[in-house]
Amino acid sequence: MVKPLPRLRLQGFNNLTKALSFNIYDVCYAVSEEQRQRYIEYIDEAYNADRLTQILTDVADIIGANILNIARQDYDPQGASVTILISEEPVVDKRDAKGVISDAVVAHMDKSHITVHTYPETHPDNGIATFRADIDVATCGVISPLKALNYLIESFESDIVVMDYRVRGFTRDVKGKKHYIDHKINSIQDYLAKNVKSRYEMIDVNVYQENIYHTKMQLMDFDLDRYLFEERARNLSFKERMKIETRLKREIEELYHGRNLSD
């Protein structure tokens, strides 16, 4: 774990905004149309709004944030979204006689949030099924979204992870000096657990002058059984295994590099 910088004596509230955004991909191969539909149903149940709410609630607890409001929604035919508004400090619930929260409280709640959106989809021809989860954790103050990084990766079936972390704005100390970051970081990898880093190939693209950090991760080991839904590799012919492996590896490479491979 990277040691934080000494705590700054600030003039007021820490106005730095720390935003962690990433996509998590789970790639699968379903041999038949019926299996592909069951895969979508499985993903939709495994990562429904209730499950996602629990994951994001755990994230809020891990980073030390206070939950102010939760909005969640399951979609037809598939997918779900959850948004949690959070704050660094507990917020007094100031309501008028009709139970409406005051504008001042709403304005403060908007500064920090955790969101997740899911996108299960299948290819009608080549058997590939892909589940994507888009996650954003934005905090204002001293709490850091990076504390929940390992938990989030472990909470999903993460074959590929594409992460962006950025610190925006500035905060001012008691002497009036502006600070554009309040913690040491060379890479998002600094905050990954050893057991996570040991399983993934990783690439960094960082812009240190702008406090922008980008890391892509791909599982190093390829075990065909891991990617087959309701099927085992030993039940397939050698020709079928080679065809499926080729399609899966192509899909993974394209998602990892963010571009289609030439035929």
N, C-alpha and C positions, 0 to 999 in steps of 0.2 A: 504494500500500500504506500502510495506517495504521501509524504508528510506535508500537511498544509502550511501555508505561510503563516507567520505570527499574526494573531488577530489584530486588525486595524482599529484604531479609535476613530470612529466615524462621526461626522457632523450630525447625521441623522440616520434615516433608514438606508440599508444597503440597496442601491438601485441597480446593481448588476443583474442582468437577465441571463440565465444559463439554460440553453435549450439543447436537449438531446433528442434527435430524431433518427429512427431507423426502420428499415424494412426487414422482416424475417420471412424467409421462404422455406416451405416444406414441399419437396418434390416427390411424386409417387407415380407408379405405373399400375394401371388397372387393365387387365386383359380384355374384359368384355364391357359392353355398354352398361349392363346391370351392375357390375362391380364399380364402374366409375360413378354411377348414381349413388351407390351405397357409400362410396368414399366421401362424396359431398355431404351426405346425410350424417356420416360419422364426424366429419370436421365441424359441421354446423352444430352438432350436439356437444362435441368436446370443447368448442370455443364459442358457446352461445353467450348472450349478454350477461347472464348470471355468473358464468365462469370468468368472463373477462372483468366483470366488476370486482370479483374477489381478487384477481391478480393485481388490478390497479389499486385496490384498497391496501393490499400488502405493500405495493410500491410506496404509497403515501406513508405507511408506517416505517418502512426501511429508511426513507430519506428524512423522516422527522417532520412531515408536513401535517397540517390540520385540514381535514376534509370539510368543505363548506357546502357542496352540492354535488349530486350525482344524477346524470341523465344517461339512459341506456335504451337501446333499441335493437330488436331482432328484425331482419328483413326477409321478405318473400321475393324470390325463391330461396335465397341464401345470403349469409353474411350478417354481421352485427357491428354495432358501434357503442362505445361507452366514452363519456366525457366526465371527468371529475375536476371540479374547481377546488383549488387548495390555497393555503396561505402558510407563511412561516410562523406567524403568531395566531393564537386563537382570536377570532373576530366576534365581537359582541353582536348578537342578533337583534338589531334595532328595527322593530316593526311598528307601523302605525296602527291605529284602531282597527283597520280592515285587514291586518296581517301582512301588509306589503313591506318588504325590506327597503330601507332607505337607500337613496342613490349613492350615498357615500360608501356604504358597505358593498354594493354591487360593483362600484368602480374598483375597490380594493380586490375583490374576488377575481376580477378579470386578469390580474397580473400573473397568476400561476395556474397551471392546469396539467392534467394528464389525460391523454386521449388514445384510443385504439380503434382501428377500423379493420375489418377482415374481408378478404376477397378470395373465396374458394372458386376454382374454375377448372374445367376439363377441356381437353382437345377432342373433338368429335372423331378424328381419324387415326391419330397415332398412339392413343392410350395414355398419354401424359396427363396427369392431374396435378395442379399446383395450388397450394394454399399460401396466400400472402397476408401478413399482418403488418399494418403501418402503425407505429407507436411514436408518440411525442410526449416528452416530459419537459415542461418549461417551468423554471422556478425563479423567483425574485427574492433576493436576500442571501443569507449564508448557506441555506440548504442546497445540496447538490444532487442533480439527477444521476450523476455517475455512480452514486452509491447503490443504485438499483440495477446496474447494468448486468451483472452476472445472474441475478434472479430472473430478469426478463428473458435472457437468452435461454436459461434452463427451463423456463415455464412453457416454452413453445418447442415444437419439433423443428429445430433450427438447422437446416442444411446449409443455408446461405444467410449471412447477416450483412447488411449494408448500413453503416452508422455515420451520422454527422453530429458533431458537437460544436457549439459556438457560444462564446460569451459576448454579449452586446451591452452597449451603454458604458456608463462609468459610475463610480461612487466617489464621494469626496470625504477626505479625512478631516480631523478637527483643525488642521492647519490650512485647509483649503485646497490641498493637492488632490488632483483627480487620479483615480486608480481604475484601470481598464480590465483588470483581472485580480482575483484575490486568492488564487491557488496555483501551485506549480503543475504544469502538464506539458509533456513532450509529445504524447500520443494517447489516444483512447486506450491503446493496449496497456498503458500504465495501470489501468483500473480493472483489467481482466484478471480473473483468478488463474492460477497456474494450470489447474485441470481443464479449464476452458481453452487456454492458449495452446495446450498440448494436443488438442484435437483438431485445430483449424490451421489452414494456410491463410496468411493475412497480408494485405497490402495497405499502406498508408499514403494518403495525399493530404499534406497539411500546409496551411498558410499561416505561419506563426505570427507574422506582423499584424494579421487581422483577427487573431484568436479563433481560427477556423480549423477544425480537425476532422478528418475523414478516414474511416477504416472499413475495409471489406474483408469478410471472413467466409471461408469455404471449408467444409469438412474434408479432411485429408484422406481418410479411409473410405473406400467404396465397397460396400457389401450389398450385393444385389437383393438379398432377402430383406434388407432394411427398406428398400424402395418398392417392393412388391406388395400390393394390397390384396389380401385374401388368397395369396398364392405363395408357393415355395419354389425356389430356383431348381431344386432337384426334380420337380415334376415337369419341367420344361425341357425341350430338346436343346441340343447345343446351338443349333441355328437360331432358335427362338431367343435363347439367352443372349447371344451376341447381338441380335437385332435390338432387343430391349435395352441392353447396356449402352449401345451406341446412341439410342434416342435419349436415354436418361442423361448420359454424360454431356451430350450436346446441349440439352436443356439447362443443365447446371452451369456449364461454361458460359452460355449466353446470359443467364441471369447474373452470374458473378461479374462478368465484364461489361454488362449493360449494353450489349449490342448483338445483333444476329451474326452468326458465323456464315461465311460464304459457302455455297454448296460445293 
